[in-house]
């Protein structure tokens, strides 16, 4: 009897093991079939959701644009109103900062004119001395040299038999 019980127990274990293998195979086949059947349904559902949600998204974006545009305009107007006094203050400060520079410039302008006048009075005698020296050089030094050069040229022309009034073509 013990032997029959062991044999019956082993047969029961083997049948349970076979049943488990069969159930796993059936479960795998069912999952595979379910995947292949549900994948097109899933794709169709996603496509339908996309097609249904796209107009809603466009309407939401359009409404958001229409709702945000007045807010943007109000924000720009407020920024302009807030920045205008700052701009006026900056211009006023700039004017007050530039006014002393203008006054300093107006005070320095007569000094510049005075310096130029003094420079002219200091350079005028030097200019007169330079002109006097140049005149003396022209009157004393240059005419001798010029006369000597013309005198030498006259001698060479006479050697060649040319008169000073004739053209060079007649001298050749």
Buried (B, 14 or more C-beta within 10 A) or exposed (E): EEEEEEEEEEEEEEEEEEEEEEEEEEEEEEEEEEEEEEEEEEEEEEEEEEEEEEEEEEEEEEEEEEEEEEEEEEEEEEEEEEEEEEEEEEEEEEEEEEEEEEEEEEEEEEEEEEEEEEEEEEEEEEEEEEEEEEEEEEEEEEEEEEEEEEEEEEEEBEEEEBEEEEEEEEEE
